[in-house]
Amino acid sequence: QVQLVESGGGLVQPGGSLRLSCTASGIGLRFSTMGWYRQAPGKERELVADISTAGTTNYADSVKGRFTISRDNAKLTVFLQMTSLKAEDTAVYYCNIYSFIRKSASWGQGTQVTVSS
């Protein structure tokens, strides 16, 4: 069984920064893609950014240049550094891990990010 524990969400003013963290535990996670998705009210869940075990990254156009994803493979932890936050970044952010060994994906419980003055 795979578990993902997220932290770091909260309320921030426009232009501010937040850092999300997510730690995975379980068997067969060494070779995996870890990422962050978000879902705003009334909208579909969308990819924000993901990163492979080798460090290859992928970003949504809306966050390029503002968000940075990184990971610590030894700790199976992925980070999302968010800067220059905008109101439209407000959403529940979900951590995701896809294991190439298990051939399955798992989700975190979600953490709320609210950008408001």
Buried (B, 14 or more C-beta within 10 A) or exposed (E): EBEBEBEBBEEBEEEBEBEBBBBBEBEEBEBBBBBBBBBBEEEEBEBBBBBBBEEEEEBBEEBEEBBBBBBEBEEBBBBBBBBEBEEEBBBBBBBBBBBBEBEEEBBBEBBEBBBEE
